[in-house]
C-alpha cells in the first residue's frame, strides 16, 4: 500500500512538471493603450519571451556590441508621431515586446546615460524588430 502511494505521488508530480514549466514569471503589463512584456534573463525566460514574440508588433533587443552580452535595466521610451509618450519603462531583461497601434514611433533607450534613438513604423500586426547595441566599456 505504501509503495502504491509513492507511485501515485511520483506520477502526479511528473505529470505536473510540464504545467509548471509553461508558467512564466513574465507577465504582460499595460500602460495606457500599450500592452508590453520584458524579460529574457536565463534560458527559461528566453524561451517564454520567444513564445510570446508573435503576439507583439514591436520587438526590442538590448546588447553590448561585439560581445553577445545581453543587457537589462535599460530605460525605454516610445513616443508617437505627435511626440506623446505611449510607453515608458525599464526593461526586466534584454527583450521588450510591445503592442502598438499602427503608426510612426520614435524610440529612445538609455543605458547608464548612453541614449540610442531609432524610429519604427508599425503596420498592423506585422512585426518590427530593432536591436540596440552599446559599445564595450573600456577599462
N, C-alpha and C positions, 0 to 999 in steps of 0.2 A: 504494500500500500504506500509506504513511504517513497519507494522508488518511482511509482506511478505519479505521485505528487511532484517530484522533482522533474520528471519528464514533461509534465504539463506546464510547469513554471518555465522551464527552459524553452519549450516550443513557443509559448506566448511571448517571451522576450525576443526570440529570434524573429518572429513574425512582426513584432512591433518596431524593430530597429529601422526598417526602411521608412516608416512613417516619421520617426524622429529625424532621420537624415534629410527628409524632404522639408521639414520645418526649418525656417531660417530666421536668424536674428535680424535680417534685413526687412524692414517694414516700409511700405510706401508712406510718404509724408505729403501733405498738401499745404501749399502757400498760395493764397488767393485762388486762382483758377488752374494753377500748375500742380500736377502730381509728379513727385520725383522720388528716386531712391539713390542712395550712395553706399559704397562699401567696396568689398573685394579684397579684404585683408585675409590671407590664408586661403588654402585650396577650397574649403567648403564654401566660403563666401564668394570666391571667384566663380565657382560652378553655379551658385544661386543667382549671382548677377547675370551671368551669361544666359541662364534660363529665362530671366525677365527682360533681357535686352530688346526682344522683338516687340514688347508692349509699349516702348517709348520711342519717340521720333527724334530725340536728341541724345546722343551718347558721347560723353566726355571721358577722356583718359589722361591721367597725370603721371609724368615720369621724369627721370633725370636723363639728359641727353647722353647717348653713347654707352650707358651702363646697363640698361634694362631695369634699373631700380625704380619701383613704383612709389608714388607719394600719396599721403593722406593729409588731412588737416589743411587742405587748400581752400581758400576763400573763393567762392563762385558768385558772380553777379551776372544776371541775364536781363537785358533791357530790350524792350520792343522798339519798333522803328520811330516811335514818338519820344523815346528816351525814358519811358516809365519802367521802373524796375519791376519785373514779373517774378523773379526768383533771386533770393539772396540767402546763401547757406555756406556752411563749411563742410567739406566732404569727409565722410567717415572712412574713406578708403580711396584707392586710385581711380575708381569709376563713379561717375554720377550720370544717371539717366533721367530725362525729364520728358513729360508730355506737354508740348506747346501747341498753341493754335497756329495755323498756317500764317506765315509772315516772315519778316526780316528781323534778325536779332543781333545785338552786339553783346559779346560775351567777354567779360574781364575775369581773369583768375589771378589770384595773388598768393604767392608762396614767400613768406618771410620778407615782404616788401618788394619782391620782384614780380611786377604785374605783366601779364601777357594778354593781349587783346586779339580777338578773332571775330569774324562775322559769320553768321549762318542764315540760310534761307530754309525755312521749314515748309514743305509741301505735303500737307495732309499727313498720312501715316508713313510716308517714305522716310526712312531713317537717314539722319545726318550725323556723321561721326567726326569728331575733332580730337586730335591728340595735342596736348600741351606739354612741352618739354622745357626744362630749365638746364642751364649749363652746370657742370660739376663744380662744386666749391673747391677752389684752390687752397690747399692748406699747407 
